[in-house]
Amino acid sequence: MDVIAVVDPVISQISPRHFKAFLVKPFQSIFKFIKERNRFSSLFVCGDATKNMEIMGETAPDSIFVDENIDMLQAKTILAPFNVVLGGNIPLTTIMLYGSQQDNMKYVVDLLAKIGTKNVIIAPGCDMPYDVPEDNTIGVLQAVQEPDVIRTALLDYQSVEENIHID
């Protein structure tokens, strides 16, 4: 394996004090073990784990992947001292599943404009829904590969607000 990911869906649910007490040393040990074998490590967290972002950086993974509840600019700022790659966080339902190809492209180019491209991987916020249209994933790829071209192509694009009534 080239990348070994540790997935912890409850980091957003625990306090920084509990994270330090129970998880820092095990995570550091896992990530050290992976690096000693010349492989890359990744920590994937669910939910808004912002309060634990700095401590996650201290565990020394090669990358941290977050879902759509995390502000990517804030996370990138917090992780900068640790030289950790930040991955995420295209919204799964509102953009990837129900958005248009242009919505997906615009989300990506806007995100890249805000956070830059150094130590960043653009990815879905979590597991992609089964029915995400292929065109949306193609649009994401195009926006990642050619952000300036796509940004220019979308200059006049206006997202259509759907008024969906839910009981």
N, C-alpha and C positions, 0 to 999 in steps of 0.2 A: 504494500500500500504506500502511496505517496503522501497522503494526508490522513491522519487519524484524528477523528473528531470525538470530543467528549460532549455529550448533550445533557444539560441539566435544566429541566423545565421549572424548577422551584427557586432558582436564585432570586427571581423577582419577588418572591414571597417571604424571604428571610431578611433579617436586619444585617447591616454591616458587621455588627458585633458577633452575631452567630456565624456569619461567613468566615470571619477571621478565626474564630474559635474552632470551627469544625471542618472547613473546606480548604483553606489556603494551603496547608502542608500537603494534603493528599493531591490537590491539583498540581502544585509545584513538583511533586514527586513524579506524577504521571507525565507532565510535560518535559521534565528533565530526561526521563527514561526514553521518551520518543525522540528527543533531540540527539541523545547519545547513539541512536540507531540511524542517524542522518535522514530522518523523516520529518515532515511538517506536522504540527499539532494545531488543532482548532478547538475553541470552546464555543458551543452554541447555547444561547439562552433565550428563553421565552419571556414574554411579558415586559413590563417596564422595569428593567434591572438597573436603571441609571444610578440609583443609590449605591450599587455595588460595582459600578464600572471601574473605578480606580483600583479596587481590591482585585478585580478580575485581571487587570493589567499586571498587577504585582505577582500573579501566579505564573507569568511568563509563557503563555501560549504564543504560537506564531501568529494566530489570528483569532478574532472574536467575531462571531456572527450573531446578529440581533434581528428581532422581528420589528414589525411596523410601529410598535409602541415606543420605540427609542428615537430620540432626536439625533440624527446622524452627525450633525455638526457638533453638538454638545459631546457626544460620545467620542468623536475624533479628537476633540480638544482635550478631553480627559485622558485618552489613551496615547496622545502624542509623546509624552516622556518615556513610554515603554517600547516605542517602535513596534507596535502591534498592528497588523493589518486589520482593518474594520470591514466587515462584510454585511450586506443587507441592502435595503430593507423595503423593497417594492411591496406596497400593500396588496395582499392576496386577492381579496374579494372586490373591493371598490375599483381598483386599477387593473389588476391582471385578469380577473375573471369577467367583470362587467364593463370595464373600460374599453375604449376603442384602441386600435393600434396607435393612433396619434396620442391618445391619453397616456399610454405606456411610454411612448417615445418622449413626450413632454415631461413626464415625471422624472425620467432618467436624466435628460439634459439639464433640467432644473436642479436636480440633486447634485450632479457633477459640478455645475456652476457654483453651488453653495459650498461643497466640501472638497472640491479638487479631485485629483486622481492619484495622488501619492498615498500608498498604503490603504487603498480602497478596492474592494471587490463589490460590484453591483450584483445583487442576487435577490430572489424572492425572500420575503420576510420570514418564511417558514416553509411548510410543504405546499407546493402549488396545487390548487384545486384541479381535479381530474379534467374538467372541461375547459381549461384556459385555451382560448383560440390560438392556433399556431401563429397566426398573424401577429398576435400580441407579443409572443416570445421572439419572433423575428424582428419586430419593431424595437424591442429592448436591446437585442444584439446589435442592430444597426446604430442605435443611439449610443451604445457603449463604444463601438468601433469608430464612429464618425460623428461625434457630438456637435462639431461646428457645422457640418453639412445639415444635420437633422435640425439643429436650432434655427438655421436660416430657413429651412423648408417649413418650419412650424411658426414662423413669425406672425402670421395672421390667424393661426388656429385658435379657435375658441371651443372649449369643452362644452358639451351639451349636458345641462343638468336634467336628470330624469326625476320626475316627481312621482315616486313610487309610494303608494299608500300601503301601510302595513298595519294590520289590526293586532 
